[in-house]
C-alpha cells in the first residue's frame, strides 16, 4: 500500500513530500494511551524503519538521491 501511494505521488512529478504524523508512534509506544498489554515497546523503531523504507524507496525509484522528504509533527 505504501509503495502504491508513493508511486502515485512520483507520477505527478513532485520533487518532495511531507510526511505527517510521524510522531503517531507515541500513541502505541511504552508510554502511549493504549492499555499496557497492547502497547508496543518497538513503536519508535517501527516508525523509524517505515520512514527509512519510504525514503529509500522514493530515492531509488525516482532516481533523485536528494528527493526531499519533510516530516511534520515528528
PyMOL commands that set and color helices and strands:
alter all, ss='L'
color gray80, all
select helices_A, chain A and resi 2-11+22-28+36-38+43-62
alter helices_A, ss='H'
color red, helices_A
select strands_A, chain A and resi 16-19+68-71
alter strands_A, ss='S'
color yellow, strands_A
deselect
rebuild
show_as cartoon
